[in-house]
Every structure is written in structure tokens, then in C-alpha cells.
Amino acid sequence: MSASKASSELAGNLLTALVSFSILILLFLLLEGALRVGGVGARGSSASRLAYQQLPLPVLRQAERPDGTRVWATADPRLPFQTILASKPETGLRVVTLGGSATAGLGFSPNVTFARHLERMLEEALPARRVEVLNLGIVALSSRQVKRLVAEVCENYAPDIVVVYSGNNEFLEIHAEKYAAANRSVLASIADGVERSHVFRTLRLALYGRPKSPSLADRDVSHEDLRLTQARIIEDVDVAPEEVREVVDGYEANLENMVDVASATGTSLVLVSVASNWKWRGRSDLPADWMREFVPPDEVERAPDLARVHGALEQRMAAAPADERSALLFRRAVVEEALGDFEAARASYGAAMNEDPHLRRALDAMNERVEAVARRRKVTFLDAVAPLADDAEHGIVGFGQFYDYVHFTPRGAVVLADALFRTLVSMGVVPTDRLDVAEAYREHRLRALAELEHDPFELAAWMGVGFEPEQGIADRDLWKFDRLVGELDERIEADGRDARALVYRGNAHYFRIDGAAQAESDYRAALALRPDDRAIRDNLERLLAERPLGSPDRVARP
């Protein structure tokens, strides 16, 4: 065969392949267009592309307690074990709290949440009613997922009141998508486009059915994804002002949807603005000598003149690009606080948060939307920032109320629960003459926190702060509770007679949907070491009485 003939055949083969490929692409596009027109294979408006924001419903499953009582029990493994009665009593009061990790109480046991404190206040204030406070806060959920939960709860579980505290995670998805777009290869971009198509979703649904509920392994992977989101991703992406406005507008639309659902089902809704730690700049504070940058070299050995540092910061800010203003505003706030100008410091801290290009906290603009929706739609509004600022030194919300940027300390959870209780009083849910309950509870809990030496054994009081409570509370690691459980495993492996570690681990497993069997084993091992300890015995008795027999890790009866 001549070279020219071989070349001609190769060209012909390439042309045939190109035509065939073009026909396939055309057919794919035609099928994609038809599916889009027909609404087949569309991703729901509430769906997120992030694995850790998926929300399989229903969120509760039917179960039965050992005494035969029918209940609804939490089904999503990201939630702690909780139940509510399948048939709410006529005198019952059912409150459901919804949101992300701040509502969930990330970093501590489920006892250290404003939901649990609110429940205890209501139980004391309303002894004649059966009080149930169900906390459905899930780590990383944005308002797009929370609005689905509001519909699920209002339509199926007969709540009297739904409390929504959501707004810290609105930028997670856009951060992750921008990061992925900036770091993916061409082939990965093509594969991502195919995966997002209606054709692909339809084929996947036909072959594999609907996506499974998150498993515990998925949850662990999600933790790693979130660590990345909170660390590297936010450092490598920029969100344009128009994109910020679009996210804020979407947030308001989601709130409106929640109001629509609550109104349609006759459910009282409480929309809560989202508070943040104004004094947070990361897991580390400013260096001790940071002001030297603003002091002339010949004065570096002397204490910096705060007024001169303030003036230098003002000059620097006048010419600073947008992505540097937040850091400079924060430094200005620190100087103003040191000068005793607390009103100016509060304003500067707030401005630093709002101009933070990383968008890790709910913006004031978002809280303004929460209040606007509540006023416009005539639903109850609670400004969470106000009571936390009242509790903070000089009115500057900081590490007394939050251990990191948005997650409550035990003190902060008590303060917000107190504000919620007072809100329910204003709604007529709790009689005015029972306000003293909140005052006494708050005083008692804050005093107990100030005097805390050991994390209690009692299941209802256990905080999950470890063996050094002061250090455990202050630790800024989002995943410190998970780390504690790992440390408990190591302690017990090293010394199987460590009764305190056994009780703490039993408490941790009690709150896991799949943890009853391990909790029972740990409590029994601890009781063998401390047979007269009433708290351990009470924990075991509560476990055996409450764990539904339909649980995937059904407890063996003694």
C-alpha cells in the first residue's frame, strides 16, 4: 500500500470517527434538552452538590420503646439519638430547633445546646405539660436544606413551635465550587459537566435508585471535607460582591419559604438572627508584638502609643485594597478596645466581620433580612446578638460566648436559651409569672460553669469537655468532641479499669444512633468497678428504658 493511500485511509477513518462522535454529542444534547424541558433528572432547588450538605428525608423513623410506647426517633446518623412521642398528648408542647452546627452544638455533647437548656427551663416552668424539644441541627446545613427540614417537620411531626437559627453556611457551596473549578483538570471539568447533566442523573436513578442515606463512614468523610472547606478553600477563592448579594437574596427567599410552610400548617415560627464571635480572627490570636509594625524603628523598644497606632491604621486603610480591609479593621478594633472606646470597637469588629473576604460568619446584611422577613410576614423574631452582647464584656461578643467563630461555649448556649425562653413568654406560650424560672436557671448554670472541676458522670449533665474542662471549653478545634472520643478509646485500651473514661465513652455512645450496645457495655464495665455509683446506674437504666427496640443496635435485655 502506498504512503498516499495509507494517509488517505487514515484521514477517512478520522473523519468517520469525528462524524460519529459529533452525532453522539448531538444525540446527547437533544436528549439533555428533552429531559430538561420535561423536568426529568433535575436537581432539586434545595439540593447541594456538597456531600456533607445532602439531606435524606424523612429525618425521623418510627420506633418502639421497651415499654411499648410508640415514638419517632432520629434517623440521620449526623443527629444525636432523640425521640418524641408518636402521638403528641393534648397537653403536650413540642418545640423543634433547626439549623446548622451552631444549633447542633458542634464541639460538645448534645447537652451543651440552647435546645437542651430551653427544654429544661420549659419543663420546670410548665410542670403540667409534656415538654419535648427536638434538636434537628445538622452540621454544615445551609438555609436551602433547612427549609426542607421546616417542611418535613411542620407537615409530619405536629410541632407547636419551630425555631430557626441558620445562616453560617450560606457560602459553603460557592466556596467549594470555586475551589474545585480553580483546581480541576480539563478532563475533570468535562466529567463534572456530564455528572451534572439531566441524562446522567436519570441513568443513575434508573440503575441505582435514589441515593442512600448518609452512613457513619460518609459522615467521617464529610468531616474531612469540612476541614478542607474551613481551611484551604476559603484562602484560595474570592466571591464577588454581586455573588454575595445573590447568596443573601437566596437566603431571604429560603426564609420566606419557611414562613409559607409554617403558615400553611398553623405552626408558630421563631426566626432568630445569627450571632458571631467578633473577636475571632482564626485559631490563633494576633502576635503579641503586632503593633510594632506601626511604630517607628527608634521607638520599637518602648510601649506603642495606641493613639499613634490607631492613626497609622487609619492611613493604611485609606489606601488598602478590599481584601486587606478586614484584617486592618480588626486591628483597629483591638486598639479602640484598648483605648476604652468600646462603641467604636464594637463598630470596627462588626465591620471587620462583614468585610471578611472568607465569609465564614453570617453577615449583618443577612440578619437584617431575617428581621425584615419576620416583620413583613408577622412571625416572631429574636435578635440573638443583643442578649449575647449584653452578656459580653463591654458589649463585645467574643470568646466568652463562642469558642471559635460561630459555635457556642456552654455559657453562650445558656444565654441564648434564656433569650428564647423569654421570647416564648412574649408569645404567650409560657405565663409571664414564670420568668423567674429562666432567671434562676441561668444563674444556677452559669455559677456551675464557673465552679466546674470535673465533667459530671450523669448522662443529662455530661458536657463532653474531657478531663480538663477549662481547656476543653476554650479549645478552638471544631472537632474536639470527636477527638475526645478517640482519646477515650486510647485510655481504655491502655487501662481497662479507667472507670471515668468508661462512663464518658458510654455517654458519648448513648447519643449516637448506633451506639446503644457500646454504651451499655461501657456502663456495665464501669459499674463493675464502681458498683455503688448512682450516676452510672441511672445512666444504664435510662439507656435500657429509652432505647427503642427497633433500633439497629437493639440493646440486649438483662
C-alpha positions in Angstrom: 0.0 0.0 0.0 1.4 3.4 -1.0 2.0 6.1 1.6 -0.6 8.4 -0.1 -3.2 5.7 0.0 -2.5 4.9 3.7 -2.7 8.6 4.5 -6.0 8.9 2.7 -7.4 5.9 4.6 -6.3 7.4 7.9 -7.9 10.7 7.1 -11.1 8.9 6.2 -11.1 6.9 9.4 -10.5 10.1 11.4 -13.3 11.8 9.6 -15.7 8.9 10.3 -14.7 8.9 13.9 -15.3 12.7 14.1 -18.7 12.4 12.5 -19.7 9.6 14.8 -18.5 11.5 17.8 -20.4 14.6 16.6 -23.6 12.5 16.2 -23.2 11.1 19.7 -22.7 14.7 21.1 -25.7 15.9 19.1 -27.9 13.0 20.4 -26.7 13.7 23.9 -27.6 17.3 23.6 -31.0 16.6 22.1 -31.7 14.1 24.9 -30.5 16.5 27.5 -32.7 19.2 26.1 -35.7 17.0 26.1 -35.2 15.9 29.7 -34.8 19.5 30.8 -38.0 20.5 29.1 -39.7 17.6 30.7 -38.2 18.3 34.1 -36.7 14.8 34.3 -33.4 14.4 36.1 -33.4 17.9 37.5 -31.5 18.6 40.7 -33.9 19.9 43.3 -33.6 23.6 44.2 -32.8 22.6 47.7 -30.1 20.1 46.7 -26.4 20.8 47.3 -23.5 19.4 45.3 -21.6 19.0 48.6 -21.7 15.5 50.1 -22.0 16.9 53.6 -25.0 19.0 52.8 -27.1 16.1 51.5 -30.4 15.7 53.4 -32.2 12.4 53.1 -35.8 12.5 54.3 -37.6 11.6 56.4 -35.4 12.8 59.2 -37.3 10.6 61.8 -38.3 7.0 61.8 -41.0 5.1 63.7 -39.8 3.0 66.6 -41.0 1.5 69.9 -39.6 1.8 73.4 -39.2 -1.3 75.5 -42.5 -0.5 77.4 -44.4 -0.4 74.0 -44.6 3.3 73.7 -44.6 4.3 70.0 -42.1 7.1 69.2 -40.4 9.0 66.4 -36.6 8.5 66.6 -33.9 10.4 64.8 -32.8 8.6 61.6 -29.9 10.6 60.2 -26.6 9.4 61.8 -25.4 13.0 61.9 -28.1 13.7 64.6 -27.8 12.6 68.2 -30.3 9.9 69.4 -33.6 11.6 70.3 -37.2 10.6 70.4 -40.6 12.3 70.5 -43.9 10.6 71.2 -45.7 9.3 68.0 -48.9 10.7 69.4 -48.5 14.1 71.0 -50.6 14.5 74.2 -53.3 17.2 74.2 -51.3 19.0 76.9 -48.0 18.5 75.1 -45.7 21.3 74.0 -43.4 20.3 71.1 -40.6 22.7 70.1 -38.2 21.9 67.2 -34.9 23.7 66.7 -33.4 23.7 63.2 -30.1 25.0 61.8 -26.5 24.1 61.2 -23.6 23.2 63.5 -24.2 26.1 65.9 -27.7 24.7 66.6 -26.3 21.2 66.8 -23.8 22.2 69.4 -20.7 21.1 67.5 -17.7 20.6 69.8 -19.6 19.4 72.9 -22.1 16.8 73.9 -25.7 17.3 72.8 -26.4 18.7 76.3 -24.5 21.8 75.5 -27.0 23.3 73.2 -29.5 26.1 73.6 -32.2 23.5 72.7 -31.4 21.3 75.8 -31.3 24.3 78.1 -34.6 25.6 76.7 -36.2 22.2 77.3 -35.1 22.1 81.0 -36.4 25.6 81.5 -39.8 24.7 79.9 -40.1 21.5 81.9 -39.7 23.5 85.1 -41.9 26.3 84.1 -44.7 24.1 82.7 -44.9 21.0 85.0 -48.4 20.2 83.9 -47.4 19.8 80.2 -45.4 17.2 78.4 -42.5 19.2 77.0 -40.5 17.9 74.1 -37.7 19.9 72.5 -36.3 18.2 69.4 -33.0 19.5 68.2 -32.5 18.9 64.4 -29.4 21.0 63.9 -27.1 19.3 61.5 -23.5 20.3 60.8 -23.0 22.3 57.6 -26.6 22.7 56.5 -27.5 26.0 54.8 -30.9 27.6 54.7 -31.6 25.7 51.4 -31.6 22.4 53.4 -33.2 23.9 56.5 -36.2 25.0 54.6 -36.7 21.3 53.5 -36.5 20.4 57.2 -39.0 23.0 58.1 -41.5 21.5 55.6 -40.7 17.9 56.8 -41.2 18.8 60.5 -44.3 21.0 60.1 -46.1 18.6 57.8 -45.4 15.4 59.7 -44.5 15.8 63.4 -47.0 18.2 64.8 -44.7 20.9 66.2 -46.2 23.7 68.2 -43.1 25.9 67.6 -40.3 25.8 65.2 -37.1 27.8 65.9 -34.8 28.5 63.0 -31.2 29.6 63.7 -29.5 29.3 60.4 -27.1 31.4 58.3 -23.5 30.5 58.9 -23.2 28.1 56.0 -24.7 30.0 53.1 -21.3 30.4 51.3 -20.0 26.8 51.8 -21.2 25.6 48.4 -20.0 28.6 46.3 -16.6 28.4 48.1 -16.2 24.7 47.4 -17.4 25.0 43.7 -15.0 27.9 43.1 -12.1 26.0 44.7 -12.9 22.9 42.6 -13.2 25.0 39.4 -9.8 26.6 40.0 -8.0 23.3 40.8 -9.6 20.7 38.5 -8.1 19.5 35.2 -9.8 19.7 31.8 -10.9 16.1 31.9 -12.2 16.5 35.4 -14.2 19.6 34.3 -15.7 17.5 31.4 -16.6 14.7 33.8 -18.1 17.2 36.2 -20.3 18.6 33.5 -21.5 15.2 32.5 -22.3 14.3 36.1 -24.4 17.5 36.4 -26.4 16.7 33.3 -30.0 15.5 33.5 -29.0 12.5 31.3 -26.5 11.3 33.9 -28.9 11.8 36.8 -31.7 10.0 35.0 -29.4 7.0 34.2 -28.0 6.9 37.7 -31.5 6.9 39.2 -32.6 4.1 36.8 -29.6 1.9 37.6 -29.0 2.5 41.3 -32.2 4.0 42.6 -32.3 7.0 44.9 -29.1 7.9 46.8 -28.7 6.1 50.1 -28.9 7.9 53.5 -25.6 9.1 54.8 -23.7 6.3 56.6 -21.3 6.8 59.5 -18.4 6.5 57.1 -19.9 9.2 54.9 -20.2 11.4 58.0 -16.5 10.9 58.7 -15.5 11.8 55.2 -17.7 14.8 55.5 -15.7 15.9 58.5 -12.6 15.8 56.3 -14.4 17.8 53.5 -15.4 20.4 56.0 -11.9 20.7 57.4 -10.8 21.5 53.9 -13.6 23.9 53.4 -12.8 25.8 56.6 -9.1 25.8 56.0 -7.7 25.8 52.4 -10.7 26.6 50.3 -11.6 29.9 51.9 -8.0 31.0 51.4 -7.9 30.3 47.7 -11.2 31.7 46.4 -12.8 35.1 46.0 -16.5 35.8 46.0 -17.5 38.9 44.0 -19.9 41.5 45.6 -22.7 40.6 43.1 -22.3 36.9 44.1 -22.6 37.8 47.8 -25.8 39.7 47.0 -27.1 36.7 45.1 -26.4 34.4 48.1 -28.0 36.9 50.5 -31.1 37.2 48.3 -31.4 33.4 48.1 -31.1 33.3 51.9 -34.1 35.7 52.2 -36.1 33.6 49.7 -35.5 30.5 51.8 -36.7 32.3 54.9 -39.8 33.3 53.1 -40.4 29.7 52.1 -40.1 28.6 55.7 -42.8 31.2 56.7 -45.1 30.0 53.9 -44.8 26.4 55.2 -45.3 27.3 58.8 -48.3 29.5 58.0 -49.9 26.7 55.9 -49.6 24.2 58.7 -50.6 26.6 61.5 -47.1 26.3 63.2 -45.7 29.1 65.2 -42.3 30.1 63.7 -39.4 31.9 65.5 -36.8 33.3 63.2 -33.5 34.0 65.0 -30.7 36.2 63.8 -27.3 34.6 63.8 -24.6 35.8 66.2 -20.8 35.5 65.7 -17.6 35.9 67.6 -16.5 39.4 66.7 -13.1 38.8 68.4 -12.2 35.8 66.2 -9.5 36.1 63.6 -8.6 32.4 63.3 -7.3 29.6 65.6 -4.5 31.9 66.7 -4.7 35.5 68.1 -2.6 38.4 66.9 1.1 38.2 67.7 1.9 40.0 71.0 4.2 42.5 69.2 1.9 43.2 66.2 1.7 46.9 66.9 5.5 47.3 66.3 4.7 47.3 62.6 3.1 50.7 63.2 5.8 52.2 65.4 8.9 53.9 64.1 12.1 51.9 64.5 13.6 54.2 67.1 10.6 53.6 69.3 10.4 49.9 68.9 11.6 49.2 72.4 9.0 51.4 74.0 5.4 50.6 74.6 3.5 51.6 71.5 1.4 54.7 71.7 -2.1 53.5 71.0 -3.3 56.7 69.5 -0.4 56.8 67.0 -1.1 53.1 66.1 -4.7 54.0 65.5 -3.7 56.9 63.3 -1.3 54.7 61.4 -4.1 52.1 60.9 -6.4 54.8 59.5 -3.8 55.8 57.0 -3.1 52.3 55.9 -6.8 51.6 55.5 -7.3 54.6 53.3 -5.1 53.0 50.6 -5.7 49.3 51.3 -7.3 47.0 48.7 -10.6 45.4 49.6 -9.1 42.1 50.6 -6.9 43.7 53.3 -9.5 45.9 54.9 -11.0 43.2 57.2 -7.6 42.5 58.8 -6.9 46.2 59.3 -10.4 46.8 60.7 -9.9 44.0 63.2 -6.6 45.6 64.4 -8.3 49.0 64.7 -11.0 47.4 66.8 -8.3 45.9 69.1 -6.7 49.3 69.5 -10.1 51.0 70.1 -10.9 48.5 72.8 -7.6 49.0 74.5 -8.2 52.8 74.4 -11.6 52.3 76.1 -13.6 53.4 73.1 -15.9 50.4 73.3 -18.6 51.8 71.0 -16.1 52.4 68.2 -14.5 49.0 68.9 -17.9 47.2 68.5 -18.4 49.0 65.2 -15.0 48.1 63.9 -15.3 44.5 65.0 -18.6 44.3 63.2 -17.2 45.9 60.1 -14.2 43.5 60.1 -16.7 40.6 60.2 -18.8 42.0 57.3 -15.8 42.7 55.1 -14.1 39.4 55.8 -13.5 38.0 52.3 -13.6 34.5 53.6 -17.3 34.8 54.5 -17.2 32.4 57.4 -19.8 34.1 59.5 -23.4 35.3 58.9 -23.3 38.9 57.7 -25.2 41.7 59.3 -26.9 42.1 55.9 -28.3 38.6 56.4 -29.5 39.3 59.9 -31.3 42.4 58.5 -33.1 40.1 56.1 -34.1 37.8 58.9 -35.7 40.7 60.8 -37.2 42.1 57.6 -38.9 38.8 56.7 -40.2 38.4 60.3 -41.6 41.9 60.4 -43.1 41.7 57.0 -44.7 38.3 57.5 -45.7 38.9 61.1 -43.8 36.0 62.6 -41.8 36.1 65.8 -38.2 37.5 65.6 -35.4 37.1 68.1 -32.2 39.1 67.8 -29.7 36.7 69.2 -26.9 39.2 69.0 -28.4 41.5 71.7 -28.5 39.1 74.6 -25.1 37.8 73.8 -23.7 41.3 73.6 -25.4 42.1 76.9 -23.6 39.1 78.4 -20.2 40.1 76.9 -17.6 42.4 78.5 -18.1 45.9 77.1 -20.8 44.5 74.8 -18.2 42.9 72.5 -19.3 39.4 71.7 -16.2 37.2 72.0 -14.7 34.1 73.4 -16.9 34.1 76.4 -19.9 33.3 74.2 -18.2 31.4 71.3 -15.2 29.1 71.4 -14.4 29.7 67.8 -16.1 31.9 65.2 -19.7 30.8 65.4 -20.0 27.8 67.8 -21.3 28.5 71.3 -19.5 27.9 74.5 -21.5 26.4 77.3 -22.1 29.9 78.6 -23.3 31.2 75.2 -25.7 28.3 74.9 -27.3 29.2 78.2 -27.6 32.8 77.4 -29.4 32.2 74.1 -31.7 29.6 75.7 -32.6 32.2 78.3 -33.5 34.7 75.5 -35.6 32.0 73.7 -37.5 31.3 76.9 -38.3 35.0 77.2 -39.4 35.0 73.6 -41.8 32.2 74.3 -43.1 34.2 77.3 -43.8 37.1 74.9 -45.6 34.8 72.6 -47.9 33.7 75.4 -46.6 30.1 75.4 -45.2 30.5 78.9 -47.0 32.6 81.6 -45.3 35.8 82.5 -45.2 34.9 86.1 -42.8 32.0 85.2 -40.0 34.4 84.1 -38.3 33.7 87.4 -37.6 30.1 86.2 -35.3 31.5 83.4 -33.6 33.9 85.8 -32.9 31.1 88.4 -31.8 28.6 85.8 -29.4 31.0 84.1 -27.9 32.0 87.5 -27.5 28.3 88.6 -26.0 27.1 85.3 -23.5 30.0 85.0 -22.4 29.5 88.6 -22.0 25.8 88.0 -19.9 26.5 84.9 -17.7 28.9 86.8 -17.1 26.3 89.5 -16.8 23.3 87.2 -13.9 21.0 88.1 -15.0 17.7 86.6 -17.3 16.8 83.7 -20.3 15.1 85.5 -21.0 11.4 85.1 -24.8 12.0 84.8 -25.9 11.5 81.3 -28.2 14.5 81.4 -25.4 16.8 82.7 -22.4 15.4 80.8 -20.8 18.1 78.7 -18.2 16.2 76.7 -15.4 18.6 77.7 -12.9 15.9 78.7 -10.7 15.6 81.7 -9.6 19.2 81.8 -12.9 21.2 81.4 -11.4 24.7 81.2 -9.1 23.7 78.4 -11.8 21.6 76.7 -14.2 24.5 76.7 -11.6 27.0 75.3 -10.2 24.7 72.7 -11.0 26.2 69.3 -11.0 22.9 67.4 -14.3 22.3 65.7 -13.9 18.5 66.1 -12.7 18.4 69.7 -15.6 16.2 70.7 -14.7 13.6 68.1 -11.1 13.9 69.3 -12.2 13.3 72.9 -13.9 10.0 71.9 -10.7 8.9 70.2 -8.7 9.7 73.3 -11.2 7.8 75.5 -10.7 4.7 73.3 -6.9 5.0 73.8 -7.3 5.5 77.6 -9.5 2.4 77.9 -7.2 0.3 75.7 -4.3 1.3 78.0 -6.2 0.8 81.2 -9.5 -1.2 81.1 -10.2 -0.2 84.7 -10.4 3.5 84.0 -14.0 4.0 85.2 -14.2 7.7 84.3 -13.2 7.0 80.7 -15.7 4.2 80.5 -18.5 6.4 81.7 -17.6 9.2 79.4 -17.4 6.9 76.4 -20.7 5.3 77.4 -22.2 8.8 77.4 -20.8 9.6 74.0 -22.1 6.4 72.5 -25.5 6.8 74.2 -26.0 9.9 72.0 -25.1 8.0 68.8 -28.0 6.4 66.8 -25.9 3.2 66.5 -24.2 3.4 69.9 -26.6 1.8 72.4 -24.8 -1.6 72.6 -21.4 0.0 73.2 -22.9 2.4 75.7 -24.4 -0.5 77.6 -21.1 -2.4 77.6 -19.2 0.6 78.9 -21.8 1.4 81.7 -21.7 -2.2 82.9 -17.9 -2.3 82.9 -17.9 1.0 84.9 -20.5 -0.4 87.3 -18.3 -3.5 87.9 -15.6 -1.1 89.1 -17.9 1.3 91.0 -21.0 -0.8 91.9 -22.3 1.9 94.3 -22.1 4.8 91.9 -25.7 6.0 91.5 -25.0 8.2 88.4 -23.6 5.2 86.4 -26.6 3.0 87.4 -29.0 5.8 86.4 -27.3 6.2 83.0 -27.7 2.5 82.4 -31.3 2.4 83.5 -32.2 5.4 81.3 -30.5 3.7 78.3 -32.5 0.5 78.8 -35.7 2.3 79.3 -35.4 4.7 76.3 -33.7 2.9 73.5 -36.3 1.8 71.0 -36.5 -1.9 70.3 -36.5 -1.1 66.6 -33.0 0.4 66.9 -30.4 -1.0 64.5 -28.3 -1.9 67.6 -31.0 -3.2 69.8 -29.9 -3.5 73.4 -30.0 -6.9 74.8 -32.3 -7.1 77.8 -30.6 -8.0 81.1 
